[in-house]
Amino acid sequence: MYLIALCDDETAELEKTEKLLSDYEKKQSGLDFMIRRFENADKLICSVIEESYMPDIIFMDIFMPDKNGDLHSRGMEAAKKLRSMNYKGKIVFLSTSKEYALEAFGVDAMQYMVKPVSENKLFSVFDGLLKDIEEERRKYVLLKIEGKLVRISVNDILYCESQGKVQCLYLADGTHCVLRMTMTEIYEQLSRYQEFVRVGIGFIVNLGYVGSLDAKELHMDNGMKIFLPRGTYKTLREQYFRYYCEEE
């Protein structure tokens, strides 16, 4: 099942996009969409906060009215808010203008589509989105937590910290868990994925959650600062650049 959110202040546009997605669903064997419509960005963000609603894909209009009824780039503001809340799903912008196309890269938007959106264009974009999602869903590791093997999505792991005889795994939702495994055992599983690197002997870090780094420390998206052991900056910087270049 795929959770899909449509956010647009115009009912006609919501209906059109939902109809195109329904047509796509019918043409593909085994697909199951659960589509929710939102008439403004505030309702979408409220659902994410209060209901822990995490759609796989959000189709977002850029120009929507604010609480005062003034029309501006509310969709772009909402996307920035969602990313600040560690929302990692796919965002597709829909707009009547190309004005914000470059800014869309700043919120890691998958696509920027200018209305009216044709069936062929939407279907082509959706093929790529679903392929990416399926590849991400296959990225899991099995880790020993409280005597049980637990399957954890690679995309949910921020970093792992050594704390004496145990290791602490910090996750994107703000929680953490204690692993009775060695850092070597954990890294053997995570090293299959290019986003994970060792930082000294005490940390394994997901580069996808690193906001910045310098010669002394790296800064995680959740505010955590990790001090770099002497002599590790150059290698880590190269890994960081390589990861993002290959992502592009």
C-alpha positions as CSV (number, residue, x, y, z in Angstrom):
1,M,0.0,0.0,0.0
2,Y,1.1,3.5,-0.8
3,L,-0.1,6.5,1.2
4,I,-0.5,9.6,-1.0
5,A,-1.4,13.1,0.1
6,L,-2.8,15.7,-2.3
7,C,-2.6,19.3,-1.1
8,D,-4.3,22.0,-3.1
9,D,-6.7,24.8,-2.3
10,E,-8.6,24.3,-5.6
11,T,-11.1,21.4,-5.4
12,A,-11.1,20.9,-9.2
13,E,-7.3,20.4,-9.1
14,L,-7.6,17.9,-6.2
15,E,-10.2,15.9,-8.2
16,K,-8.2,16.0,-11.4
17,T,-5.0,14.7,-9.7
18,E,-6.9,12.1,-7.8
19,K,-8.5,10.9,-11.0
20,L,-5.2,10.6,-12.8
21,L,-3.7,8.6,-9.8
22,S,-6.8,6.3,-9.8
23,D,-6.3,5.7,-13.5
24,Y,-2.7,4.9,-12.9
25,E,-3.6,2.5,-10.1
26,K,-6.0,0.6,-12.3
27,K,-3.5,0.1,-15.0
28,Q,-0.9,-1.4,-12.7
29,S,-1.4,-4.9,-11.3
30,G,-1.3,-5.2,-7.5
31,L,-1.1,-1.5,-6.7
32,D,-3.1,-0.2,-3.7
33,F,-3.3,3.6,-3.1
34,M,-4.8,5.3,-0.1
35,I,-5.3,8.9,-1.1
36,R,-6.1,11.7,1.2
37,R,-7.0,15.2,0.1
38,F,-6.1,18.4,2.0
39,E,-7.4,21.8,1.0
40,N,-4.6,23.7,2.7
41,A,-1.1,23.0,3.9
42,D,-1.9,23.6,7.6
43,K,-4.3,20.7,7.7
44,L,-1.7,18.4,6.1
45,I,1.0,19.5,8.7
46,C,-1.6,19.1,11.5
47,S,-2.2,15.5,10.4
48,V,1.5,14.7,10.3
49,I,1.9,16.1,13.8
50,E,-1.2,14.9,15.5
51,E,-1.9,11.6,13.7
52,S,1.7,10.7,12.8
53,Y,0.5,10.6,9.3
54,M,3.5,9.9,7.0
55,P,2.5,9.7,3.3
56,D,4.9,8.0,0.9
57,I,4.2,10.8,-1.6
58,I,2.9,14.4,-1.3
59,F,1.6,16.3,-4.3
60,M,1.7,19.9,-3.2
61,D,0.5,23.0,-4.9
62,I,2.9,25.9,-4.2
63,F,0.5,28.9,-4.3
64,M,-2.1,28.5,-1.6
65,P,-3.8,31.1,0.7
66,D,-2.7,31.6,4.3
67,K,-5.0,32.0,7.3
68,N,-5.7,35.5,6.2
69,G,-6.7,34.5,2.7
70,D,-3.6,36.0,1.1
71,L,-2.1,34.0,-1.8
72,H,1.6,33.2,-1.5
73,S,4.0,30.3,-1.6
74,R,2.4,28.4,1.3
75,G,3.2,25.0,-0.3
76,M,7.0,25.7,-0.3
77,E,6.8,26.9,3.3
78,A,4.9,23.7,4.3
79,A,7.6,21.5,2.5
80,K,10.3,23.3,4.5
81,K,8.4,22.7,7.7
82,L,7.9,19.0,6.9
83,R,11.6,18.5,6.1
84,S,12.5,20.2,9.4
85,M,10.3,17.5,11.1
86,N,12.4,14.8,9.4
87,Y,9.7,13.9,6.9
88,K,11.6,11.7,4.4
89,G,8.8,11.0,1.9
90,K,8.6,12.1,-1.7
91,I,7.4,15.7,-2.4
92,V,6.1,16.6,-5.9
93,F,5.3,20.3,-6.5
94,L,2.5,21.3,-8.7
95,S,2.4,24.9,-9.9
96,T,1.1,27.3,-12.6
97,S,4.6,29.0,-12.6
98,K,8.2,27.9,-12.8
99,E,9.2,30.6,-10.4
100,Y,10.1,28.3,-7.5
101,A,11.7,25.5,-9.5
102,L,15.2,26.2,-8.2
103,E,14.0,26.6,-4.6
104,A,12.4,23.2,-4.8
105,F,15.8,21.5,-4.8
106,G,16.3,23.0,-1.3
107,V,13.6,20.8,0.1
108,D,14.7,17.7,-1.8
109,A,11.6,17.8,-4.0
110,M,11.5,14.8,-6.4
111,Q,9.7,16.7,-9.2
112,Y,8.4,20.2,-10.1
113,M,5.5,19.9,-12.5
114,V,3.8,22.9,-14.2
115,K,0.0,22.8,-14.5
116,P,-1.9,21.6,-16.3
117,V,-0.3,18.2,-15.8
118,S,-0.8,15.6,-18.5
119,E,-1.5,12.0,-18.0
120,N,1.7,10.9,-19.7
121,K,3.8,13.2,-17.7
122,L,2.3,12.2,-14.4
123,F,2.4,8.5,-15.2
124,S,6.1,8.8,-16.2
125,V,6.9,10.6,-12.9
126,F,5.0,8.1,-10.9
127,D,6.9,5.2,-12.4
128,G,10.1,6.7,-11.1
129,L,8.6,7.5,-7.7
130,L,7.4,4.0,-7.0
131,K,10.7,2.5,-8.2
132,D,12.5,4.7,-5.7
133,I,10.1,3.8,-2.9
134,E,10.4,0.1,-3.5
135,E,14.2,0.2,-3.5
136,E,14.0,2.1,-0.1
137,R,11.6,-0.4,1.3
138,R,14.0,-3.2,0.7
139,K,16.7,-1.4,2.7
140,Y,16.4,-3.1,6.2
141,V,18.8,-4.5,8.7
142,L,18.2,-7.0,11.4
143,L,19.6,-5.9,14.8
144,K,19.5,-7.6,18.2
145,I,17.4,-5.5,20.6
146,E,16.4,-6.8,24.1
147,G,17.2,-10.3,23.0
148,K,15.1,-10.2,19.9
149,L,16.0,-9.7,16.2
150,V,14.2,-6.5,15.1
151,R,13.9,-5.3,11.5
152,I,14.8,-1.6,11.2
153,S,14.6,0.5,8.1
154,V,18.0,1.9,7.1
155,N,16.4,5.2,6.3
156,D,15.2,5.6,10.0
157,I,18.7,5.3,11.5
158,L,20.5,8.6,12.3
159,Y,23.6,7.3,14.1
160,C,24.9,4.7,16.5
161,E,27.0,5.6,19.5
162,S,29.2,3.3,21.6
163,Q,28.4,3.5,25.3
164,G,30.7,1.1,27.0
165,K,29.6,-2.5,26.6
166,V,26.4,-1.5,24.7
167,Q,25.6,0.6,21.7
168,C,22.8,3.1,21.4
169,L,21.0,3.5,18.1
170,Y,19.3,6.8,17.5
171,L,16.3,7.0,15.1
172,A,14.7,9.7,13.0
173,D,11.5,9.7,15.1
174,G,13.5,10.9,18.2
175,T,13.6,7.5,19.9
176,H,16.6,5.4,20.6
177,C,17.3,1.7,21.6
178,V,20.1,-0.2,23.2
179,L,21.9,-2.9,21.2
180,R,23.9,-5.7,22.8
181,M,26.1,-6.0,19.8
182,T,29.6,-4.8,19.1
183,M,30.1,-1.8,16.8
184,T,31.9,-4.1,14.4
185,E,28.9,-6.4,14.2
186,I,26.6,-3.4,13.6
187,Y,28.8,-1.9,11.0
188,E,29.1,-5.2,9.1
189,Q,25.4,-4.8,8.4
190,L,25.2,-1.1,7.8
191,S,28.4,-0.8,5.6
192,R,26.4,-2.4,2.7
193,Y,24.8,1.0,2.4
194,Q,26.8,3.9,1.1
195,E,25.2,6.4,3.5
196,F,26.9,4.8,6.6
197,V,30.4,5.7,7.7
198,R,32.5,5.1,10.8
199,V,33.5,8.2,12.8
200,G,36.4,7.1,15.0
201,I,35.6,4.0,17.1
202,G,32.6,5.5,18.8
203,F,30.1,6.4,16.1
204,I,28.5,5.1,12.9
205,V,26.8,7.9,11.1
206,N,24.1,8.1,8.4
207,L,25.4,10.8,6.0
208,G,21.8,11.5,4.9
209,Y,21.2,13.1,8.3
210,V,24.4,15.2,8.4
211,G,23.7,18.8,7.9
212,S,27.2,20.1,7.8
213,L,30.8,19.2,8.9
214,D,34.1,21.0,9.4
215,A,37.6,20.0,10.6
216,K,36.5,19.6,14.2
217,E,32.9,18.3,14.2
218,L,29.9,17.2,12.2
219,H,26.4,18.5,12.9
220,M,23.4,16.1,12.7
221,D,20.0,17.2,11.6
222,N,18.6,16.6,15.1
223,G,21.1,19.0,16.6
224,M,23.7,16.4,17.8
225,K,27.3,17.4,17.4
226,I,30.0,14.7,17.0
227,F,33.6,15.7,17.5
228,L,36.0,14.3,14.8
229,P,39.1,12.4,15.9
230,R,42.3,13.9,14.7
231,G,43.1,13.0,11.1
232,T,39.6,11.8,10.1
233,Y,38.2,15.0,8.5
234,K,39.7,14.7,5.0
235,T,38.4,11.1,4.6
236,L,35.0,11.9,6.0
237,R,34.7,15.0,3.8
238,E,35.5,12.9,0.7
239,Q,32.9,10.3,1.8
240,Y,30.3,13.1,2.4
241,F,30.9,14.7,-1.1
242,R,30.9,11.3,-2.8
243,Y,27.6,10.3,-1.2
244,Y,25.8,13.4,-2.3
245,C,27.3,13.4,-5.8
246,E,26.2,9.8,-6.3
247,E,22.7,10.7,-4.9
248,E,22.4,13.4,-7.5
